[in-house]
């Protein structure tokens, strides 16, 4: 490795193979999307892609960073992992459920499109996520208490 600090010195053959294959797959997908939509709809797709990218960079990413920093400040280290995981997964579930909950794409002429109560289902999924996080937290706290009790029985330092 040269001392120039160039990162391309560390990229192995698997990176380049993955880049070529991944790039070809993405190019095929973009070509298919543009060909299938026609000229007018291709512009609409480009507007959506750019708009979603801007929304991600200006809204979603800063909110995620702020919530992560707030949780790091608020939650004790022993339970921070399960809480952060539950918050992240809950956020993804809610974000991806918005079209279902708001019934985007429902057609009155087709009763089979979005026929269920998706808000109820999302609440069940969120409950399961937080139940799992609470279970992990309870196990961690119990394990830490056992370790503390064991160390104190041995006359060791309490932590």
Phi, psi and omega per residue, in radians:
X1 nan 2.319 -3.130
X2 -1.388 2.817 -3.127
X3 -1.501 0.207 -3.084
X4 -1.318 -0.256 -3.121
X5 1.395 0.207 -3.132
X6 -1.298 2.197 -3.092
X7 -1.299 -0.300 -3.141
X8 -1.171 -0.316 3.095
X9 -1.149 -0.455 -3.063
X10 -1.656 -0.112 -3.106
X11 -1.448 2.089 -3.094
X12 -1.569 -3.090 -3.116
X13 -1.102 -0.566 -3.130
X14 -1.141 -0.579 3.069
X15 -1.087 -0.844 -3.076
X16 -1.197 -0.655 3.076
X17 -1.127 -0.794 3.100
X18 -1.083 -0.674 3.114
X19 -1.109 -0.777 -3.133
X20 -1.159 -0.837 -3.115
X21 -1.159 -0.813 3.131
X22 -1.095 -0.727 3.105
X23 -1.097 -0.699 3.117
X24 -1.145 -0.727 3.120
X25 -1.123 -0.768 3.121
X26 -1.127 -0.724 3.118
X27 -1.093 -0.716 3.097
X28 -1.077 -0.757 3.133
X29 -1.133 -0.767 3.128
X30 -1.128 -0.766 3.123
X31 -1.054 -0.776 3.128
X32 -1.125 -0.710 3.123
X33 -1.129 -0.799 -3.124
X34 -1.173 -0.694 3.141
X35 -1.195 -0.640 -3.104
X36 -1.342 -0.373 -3.072
X37 -1.606 -0.483 -3.059
X38 1.530 3.002 -3.019
X39 -1.131 -0.800 -3.080
X40 -1.159 -0.800 -3.100
X41 -1.257 -0.455 3.091
X42 -1.112 -0.688 3.091
X43 -1.148 -0.686 3.099
X44 -1.102 -0.725 3.091
X45 -1.094 -0.764 3.121
X46 -1.074 -0.695 3.105
X47 -1.101 -0.721 3.114
X48 -1.125 -0.780 -3.120
X49 -1.091 -0.824 3.136
X50 -1.157 -0.745 3.138
X51 -1.091 -0.757 3.114
X52 -1.179 -0.621 3.092
X53 -1.128 -0.783 3.115
X54 -1.131 -0.752 3.119
X55 -1.076 -0.698 3.105
X56 -1.094 -0.872 -3.042
X57 -1.238 -0.590 -3.078
X58 -1.656 -0.425 -3.082
X59 -2.019 -1.065 -2.987
X60 -1.159 -0.882 -3.095
X61 -1.060 -0.802 3.097
X62 -1.095 -0.625 3.110
X63 -1.148 -0.745 3.125
X64 -1.093 -0.761 3.115
X65 -1.118 -0.764 3.138
X66 -1.105 -0.754 3.114
X67 -1.121 -0.723 3.107
X68 -1.081 -0.764 3.107
X69 -1.143 -0.709 3.113
X70 -1.101 -0.765 3.117
X71 -1.132 -0.669 3.109
X72 -1.090 -0.599 3.131
X73 -1.367 -0.609 -2.992
X74 -1.531 -0.696 -2.926
X75 -1.699 2.362 3.080
X76 -1.069 2.652 -3.040
X77 -1.066 -0.580 -3.077
X78 -1.167 -0.451 -3.118
X79 -2.017 0.088 -3.064
X80 -1.096 -0.700 -3.107
X81 -1.039 -0.963 3.135
X82 -1.088 -0.627 3.138
X83 -1.177 -0.816 3.121
X84 -1.083 -0.727 3.120
X85 -1.097 -0.769 -3.135
X86 -1.137 -0.692 3.113
X87 -1.140 -0.780 -3.123
X88 -1.121 -0.808 -3.126
X89 -1.168 -0.688 3.095
X90 -1.072 -0.740 3.111
X91 -1.067 -0.745 3.112
X92 -1.129 -0.753 3.138
X93 -1.060 -0.815 -3.135
X94 -1.126 -0.781 -3.125
X95 -1.046 -0.803 -3.129
X96 -1.338 -0.245 3.138
X97 -1.584 -0.211 -3.099
X98 -0.947 -0.809 3.125
X99 -1.087 -0.582 3.130
X100 -1.287 -0.776 -3.103
X101 -1.146 -0.691 -3.134
X102 -1.502 -0.008 3.068
X103 1.070 0.680 3.033
X104 -1.154 2.241 3.120
X105 1.660 -0.008 3.109
X106 -1.231 2.359 3.129
X107 -2.044 2.188 3.136
X108 -1.055 -0.512 -3.110
X109 -1.363 -0.220 -3.113
X110 -2.194 1.782 -3.068
X111 -1.258 -0.172 -3.119
X112 -1.545 -0.113 3.107
X113 -1.496 2.120 3.119
X114 0.891 1.031 -3.051
X115 -1.481 -0.155 -2.981
X116 -1.752 2.954 3.056
X117 -1.539 1.573 -3.024
X118 -1.287 -0.503 3.102
X119 -1.082 -0.739 3.096
X120 -1.069 -0.764 -3.135
X121 -1.135 -0.694 3.115
X122 -1.117 -0.713 3.102
X123 -1.080 -0.667 3.094
X124 -1.123 -0.795 3.138
X125 -1.086 -0.769 3.114
X126 -1.084 -0.691 3.088
X127 -1.070 -0.725 3.110
X128 -1.154 -0.676 3.105
X129 -1.062 -0.857 -3.087
X130 -1.285 -0.512 3.036
X131 -1.117 -0.758 3.106
X132 -1.105 -0.771 3.115
X133 -1.087 -0.742 3.126
X134 -1.109 -0.677 3.107
X135 -1.101 -0.785 3.114
X136 -1.090 -0.723 3.137
X137 -1.112 -0.781 3.135
X138 -1.071 -0.743 3.116
X139 -1.107 -0.754 3.131
X140 -1.106 -0.788 -3.138
X141 -1.115 -0.752 3.121
X142 -1.106 -0.734 3.133
X143 -1.118 -0.744 3.123
X144 -1.123 -0.674 3.110
X145 -1.144 -0.684 3.102
X146 -1.106 -0.715 3.132
X147 -1.142 -0.751 3.127
X148 -1.107 -0.804 -3.138
X149 -1.088 -0.727 -3.138
X150 -1.111 -0.772 -3.136
X151 -1.144 -0.686 -3.141
X152 -1.201 -0.579 3.074
X153 -1.138 -0.554 3.122
X154 -1.464 -0.068 -3.115
X155 1.434 0.199 3.140
X156 -1.437 3.044 -3.122
X157 -1.194 2.536 3.054
X158 -1.437 2.410 3.087
X159 -2.229 nan nan
